[in-house]
Amino acid sequence: MKVLMVPSWYSSIENPTLGSFFREQAIALIEEGVDVKIAYTELRNPKFIFRDIKHGNKIGLQKSYDNKLDVYRDIQYNIPPRMTSLMSFRFYLGIKKIITKLASENWKPDIIHVQSFFPAAVAVIKIHQQFGIPFIITEHSTGFSKKSFNNYQLSLLKKLLYYSSQIISVGEGLKTELEVFTSKEIIIIPNMVDCKFFHREAVTSPEKFIFFSLGYLTYKKGFDILINAFAHSFEGDENVQLNIGGDGDELHNLKKLCKDLGIERQVNFLGSLERTQVVEQMNMCNAFVLASRHETFGVVFIEALACGKPIIVPNISGPKEIVDLNNGLVFERENILDLSEKLQIMKDNIDYYNSNLIRELCYKKYDSSTFAKKVCREYKNILLLK
């Protein structure tokens, strides 16, 4: 079975961890016996032209090998005007170029698996119409809850769903949001985690209680909420520490907030982390917390569970579906006092949580092999109807 995975975002020089879970899903499917390749159009900011010339970074069609996975990407500069319709068309031209390259290598996909509808929609619809290749879509975007898509984008979504052979949502809340745009059945397959990769020996400090949080330092991720809540409960208690992994536009503001609240000695900004560093931080902490304003699922939560760590999540669809009595707590979204209370409860009752049980339940529900089997079943159903 040959599957071409087309993600709407993927890793780049500027952001090497972007779309890392698409890569991991593709590798999980390969290990299940599926012949998977990734096709991606990278629309690079033109401000990097001189940097690329200086460092010899190539543009155009490129092929790379990544742990059994062939990745084809067509790199273009996203020259203005940056209209969504033009962005979609440029993405299509890149994918079409990759399809032609694959054909020259005697490889034609049986199925296309598109990961999130924008900007990949136009490309997948046109390839489907030109070559008759069925496609499946898994939607991940938080843009529906934030109402950030324009009418053009939503018209593309409706068209994509109409032509799709199967629609997958990563969570119940996102499924409800998608049902507005289609009468077709939408199934839920949660995102996955490579549990074996995240399982390491825990090395928590007996002297300090450490909360760990991870994400892009943007408004959406709610680090301002988390820092305020942390200060409310633990200001001045240097035996309690908050480690934050990630980089982003809000870094300066967040550091200033910590200083203003008098907790700069208790909060550590770790910068952008490699995957192995994420595992290390997960295993060093006592509990994981993220205060996102919007989240369709939250892979980092199940990565923490794979390390046997209890989690604190906002009461929004996606994350709240992950939590049960055995593995964590839920707080009211954007409610600093409620999060502060949950942080205190977690610290005071950490012995209640059984790391081995947390890890075991995570394996059963979210392990990569479980995920791959579910997706493969959908692929086979589509091919039977072809």
C-alpha positions in Angstrom: 0.0 0.0 0.0 1.5 3.3 -1.1 0.5 6.5 0.8 1.5 10.0 0.1 1.2 12.2 3.2 0.7 15.9 2.5 1.1 18.0 5.6 0.0 21.7 5.6 3.1 22.5 7.7 6.4 20.7 8.3 9.9 21.2 9.6 12.1 24.0 8.2 15.5 25.6 8.9 13.7 28.3 11.0 11.6 25.8 12.8 13.0 22.3 12.8 10.4 20.8 15.2 7.4 22.1 13.3 5.1 19.2 12.3 7.3 16.7 14.1 4.2 14.6 14.9 3.5 14.2 11.2 6.9 12.8 10.7 6.5 10.4 13.7 3.1 9.3 12.4 4.6 8.6 8.9 7.3 6.5 10.5 4.8 4.6 12.6 2.8 3.7 9.5 6.0 2.6 7.8 6.7 0.3 10.7 3.2 -1.1 10.2 4.2 -2.0 6.6 2.8 1.0 4.7 5.0 2.6 2.0 4.7 6.2 3.0 6.3 9.3 1.5 5.9 12.9 2.5 5.2 15.7 0.0 5.4 19.3 1.2 5.6 22.7 -0.4 7.7 25.0 1.9 6.7 28.6 1.3 9.7 30.4 2.8 9.7 34.0 3.9 11.6 36.1 1.3 13.5 37.9 4.1 15.7 34.7 4.1 16.8 35.1 0.5 20.2 36.6 1.4 20.7 34.2 4.3 20.1 31.3 1.9 22.5 32.6 -0.7 25.2 33.1 2.0 24.8 29.6 3.4 24.2 27.9 0.1 20.6 26.8 1.1 18.9 25.4 -2.0 15.4 26.1 -3.2 13.3 24.2 -5.6 12.5 20.4 -5.5 14.5 18.4 -2.9 14.5 14.9 -1.6 15.8 13.8 1.7 15.9 10.5 3.7 14.8 10.5 7.3 14.8 7.3 9.3 13.1 5.1 6.5 11.0 8.0 5.4 11.4 9.8 2.0 10.6 13.5 2.2 10.0 15.5 -0.9 9.7 19.2 -0.6 9.5 22.0 -3.1 10.9 25.2 -1.5 9.6 28.5 -2.8 9.8 32.0 -1.6 6.4 33.3 -0.6 6.7 36.6 -2.5 3.9 39.2 -1.9 1.1 39.5 -2.4 0.5 36.8 0.2 -3.2 36.2 -0.4 -4.6 32.9 0.8 -5.7 32.0 -2.7 -2.2 32.6 -4.1 -0.6 30.7 -1.2 -2.9 27.7 -2.0 -2.0 27.8 -5.7 1.8 28.0 -5.0 1.3 25.0 -2.6 -0.4 23.1 -5.4 2.4 23.8 -7.9 4.9 22.4 -5.5 2.9 19.2 -4.9 2.2 18.7 -8.6 6.0 19.0 -9.2 6.5 16.3 -6.5 3.8 14.0 -8.0 5.6 14.3 -11.4 8.9 13.4 -9.8 7.4 10.4 -8.1 5.9 9.2 -11.4 9.4 9.4 -12.9 10.5 7.0 -10.1 7.7 4.6 -10.9 5.9 5.4 -7.7 2.2 6.3 -7.7 0.2 6.6 -4.4 -2.8 4.5 -3.8 -4.1 7.1 -1.2 -3.2 10.6 -0.3 -3.4 11.5 3.4 -3.7 15.3 3.9 -2.8 16.6 7.3 -4.9 19.7 8.0 -6.8 21.4 5.2 -5.0 24.7 4.7 -3.0 25.4 2.6 -3.0 21.8 1.3 -6.6 21.7 0.1 -6.3 23.1 -3.4 -3.4 20.8 -4.1 -5.1 17.6 -2.9 -8.4 18.4 -4.7 -6.7 19.1 -8.0 -4.5 16.0 -7.8 -7.6 13.9 -6.9 -9.4 15.3 -9.9 -6.5 14.9 -12.3 -5.3 11.4 -11.3 -8.3 9.9 -9.5 -6.3 9.2 -6.3 -8.6 8.9 -3.3 -7.7 10.9 -0.2 -8.3 11.0 3.5 -8.0 14.1 5.7 -7.0 14.4 9.3 -7.8 17.8 10.8 -5.7 19.3 13.6 -6.2 23.1 13.3 -7.2 25.3 16.2 -8.4 27.9 13.7 -12.0 26.8 14.0 -12.3 27.5 17.7 -10.5 30.9 17.1 -12.6 31.6 14.0 -9.5 32.6 12.2 -10.4 31.2 8.7 -11.8 33.5 6.0 -14.6 32.7 3.7 -12.2 31.5 0.9 -10.6 29.1 3.3 -13.9 27.7 4.6 -15.1 27.2 1.0 -12.0 25.1 0.3 -12.7 23.1 3.5 -16.2 22.3 2.3 -14.9 21.2 -1.1 -12.2 19.1 0.4 -14.6 17.4 2.8 -17.0 16.8 -0.1 -14.4 14.9 -2.2 -12.7 13.1 0.7 -13.0 9.4 1.2 -12.7 9.6 4.9 -12.6 12.4 7.5 -10.6 12.1 10.8 -10.6 14.5 13.7 -8.1 14.3 16.5 -10.7 15.1 19.2 -14.4 15.3 20.0 -14.5 19.1 20.1 -12.9 19.5 16.7 -15.2 16.9 15.3 -18.2 19.0 16.4 -16.7 22.1 14.7 -16.1 20.2 11.5 -19.7 18.8 11.4 -20.9 22.3 10.5 -19.2 21.9 7.1 -20.2 18.4 6.1 -22.9 15.8 6.5 -20.4 13.0 6.2 -19.4 10.8 9.1 -16.3 12.0 11.0 -14.3 9.5 13.0 -11.9 10.2 15.8 -8.4 9.0 15.9 -6.3 10.8 18.6 -2.7 11.8 17.9 0.0 9.3 18.9 3.2 9.2 20.8 6.2 6.9 20.5 5.9 5.7 24.1 9.2 3.7 23.9 11.0 6.9 22.9 9.6 8.8 25.9 10.1 6.1 28.5 13.3 6.8 30.4 14.3 6.5 34.1 12.8 9.4 36.1 15.4 11.6 37.7 13.2 14.0 39.8 14.9 16.1 42.5 14.0 15.2 46.1 14.6 18.8 47.2 12.6 20.6 44.6 9.1 20.2 43.0 9.4 20.9 39.3 6.5 21.8 37.0 7.4 21.6 33.3 5.6 23.3 30.4 6.4 23.2 26.7 5.2 25.1 23.6 5.8 28.0 21.3 5.9 31.2 23.4 2.8 32.7 21.8 -0.4 34.2 23.2 -2.3 31.2 22.2 -0.3 28.9 24.5 -1.2 30.9 27.6 2.2 31.1 29.3 1.2 34.4 30.8 -1.7 32.7 32.5 0.5 29.9 33.8 3.2 32.3 35.1 0.6 34.4 37.0 -1.0 31.3 38.5 2.4 29.9 39.5 3.3 33.2 41.2 0.0 33.2 43.0 0.7 29.9 44.6 4.5 29.7 45.0 6.0 33.2 45.0 9.1 33.1 47.2 9.1 29.3 47.6 12.3 28.4 45.8 11.7 24.7 46.4 9.0 24.9 43.7 10.3 25.6 40.2 8.7 26.1 36.7 10.7 25.1 33.7 9.4 26.4 30.3 10.7 24.9 27.0 10.2 26.7 23.7 10.9 29.9 22.0 8.7 32.6 20.4 7.6 36.2 20.2 6.4 36.4 23.8 9.7 35.5 25.4 10.7 39.1 26.4 7.3 39.8 27.8 7.2 36.6 29.8 10.6 37.2 31.3 9.5 40.7 32.3 6.3 39.3 33.8 8.4 36.9 35.9 10.5 39.8 37.1 7.5 41.9 37.9 5.9 39.1 39.9 9.2 38.4 41.8 9.6 34.8 40.6 12.4 35.2 38.1 14.6 32.9 40.3 11.9 30.2 40.2 11.1 30.2 36.5 13.7 28.9 33.9 13.3 29.6 30.2 15.0 26.7 28.5 14.7 27.9 24.8 13.9 25.6 21.9 14.4 22.0 22.8 15.4 19.0 20.6 13.2 15.9 21.0 15.8 14.1 23.3 15.9 17.3 25.5 12.1 17.2 25.8 12.3 13.6 27.0 15.0 14.7 29.5 12.9 17.5 30.9 9.7 15.4 31.0 11.5 12.9 33.2 13.1 15.5 35.4 9.8 17.1 36.3 7.1 16.1 38.8 4.2 17.2 36.7 3.4 18.8 33.3 1.2 21.8 32.8 0.1 23.8 29.8 -2.4 26.7 29.9 -3.4 27.0 26.2 -6.2 29.2 25.2 -6.9 27.0 22.2 -5.8 23.4 21.5 -7.4 20.7 19.4 -5.5 17.9 21.1 -2.1 18.6 22.7 0.5 16.0 21.8 2.7 17.3 24.6 0.2 16.1 27.2 0.4 12.5 26.0 4.2 12.8 25.8 4.1 13.6 29.5 1.8 10.7 30.2 4.2 8.4 28.3 6.9 9.5 30.8 4.5 8.6 33.7 3.9 12.2 34.7 0.5 13.6 35.8 -0.8 16.6 33.8 -2.8 19.8 34.3 -4.8 20.8 31.3 -7.3 23.6 30.4 -11.0 22.8 30.2 -11.2 22.8 26.4 -12.1 20.1 24.0 -9.1 18.0 23.1 -7.0 18.3 26.2 -9.8 17.6 28.7 -10.6 14.4 26.9 -7.1 13.1 27.8 -7.5 13.5 31.6 -9.1 11.0 34.0 -8.9 10.5 37.7 -5.6 8.5 37.4 -3.5 11.0 35.4 -4.3 14.6 36.2 -6.4 17.7 36.8 -8.5 20.1 34.7 -8.8 23.9 35.3 -11.1 26.5 33.8 -9.6 28.0 30.7 -7.9 31.4 31.3 -8.8 31.3 35.0 -5.6 32.2 36.8 -7.0 31.5 40.3 -8.4 28.1 39.3 -5.1 27.1 37.7 -3.2 28.3 40.8 -5.4 26.1 43.0 -4.8 23.1 40.7 -1.0 23.7 40.8 -1.2 23.6 44.6 -3.4 20.5 44.7 -1.0 18.7 42.3 2.0 19.5 44.4 0.3 18.6 47.7 -1.0 15.3 46.3 1.7 14.2 43.9 2.1 10.8 45.7 -1.5 10.0 44.7 -0.4 9.5 41.1 1.1 6.2 40.1 3.6 6.7 37.3 3.5 3.1 36.1 -0.3 3.2 35.8 -0.2 6.5 34.0 2.3 5.1 31.5 0.5 1.9 31.0 -2.9 3.6 30.3 -1.1 6.0 27.9 0.4 3.0 26.0 -2.9 1.3 25.5 -4.6 4.4 24.1 -2.0 6.5 22.4 1.0 4.3 21.5 2.3 4.6 17.9 1.4 1.0 17.1 -2.2 1.5 18.2 -2.5 4.6 16.1 -0.9 3.0 13.0 -3.3 0.0 13.1 -6.4 2.4 13.3 -5.2 4.4 10.4 -4.3 1.4 8.3 -7.8 0.0 8.8 -9.2 3.2 7.3 -6.7 3.0 4.3 -7.8 -0.6 3.6 -11.5 0.3 3.8 -11.0 3.1 1.2 -9.1 0.8 -1.2 -11.8 -1.9 -0.9 -14.3 0.7 -2.2 -12.0 2.1 -4.9 
